[in-house]
Amino acid sequence: DKVGLRGFEESQCFTLSAGQQQRVSLAKLLISDTKLWVLDEPFTTLDADGVKQLENLLRDHADKGGAVLITTHHNLSVTDLQVLELG
């Protein structure tokens, strides 16, 4: 379970918390073949476990040749990726 939604397979999205809805969005990325992920503040509604899972997903995507463009105020703990900080 890469996005932490085990047990919610039959739940309707509008019944999920904001963090769980964010995880649904991340799951959609995982089933797509998109090479470039463009994410705007993806950590905002995630709990600590969700943050760790997302950072692992980012690393895995990059390891498979993908690219990620993120806008965030979150301090990434993923150290093996190229990070460009603005401002």
Steps between C-alpha positions, in 0.01 A plus 500: 500500500712786368267787594353383833138448398459131580152447641350795312450325165120525521489854643374789293752779464279768656493299826879499531710750694702761309816294552332185373372687196855617435610135515235414238655763273842347554362155420377637167856606420626151574267335250583749226802475273579870539875565508467853641305551821400862570395532865381817672542481878448122513602472868246752634228262621713192565582362844854388589449153349360654183799732470739206531303301242495791256874556537554130426274524194697802374827313541363188329364705209836673453686168526286370213597796280209727583513868590311692767430873510376601845404825663515457875581661832580156640865422575566188297696224667568343161867582463591304188293713262598820325323788675474854366403756763362836396495817708 
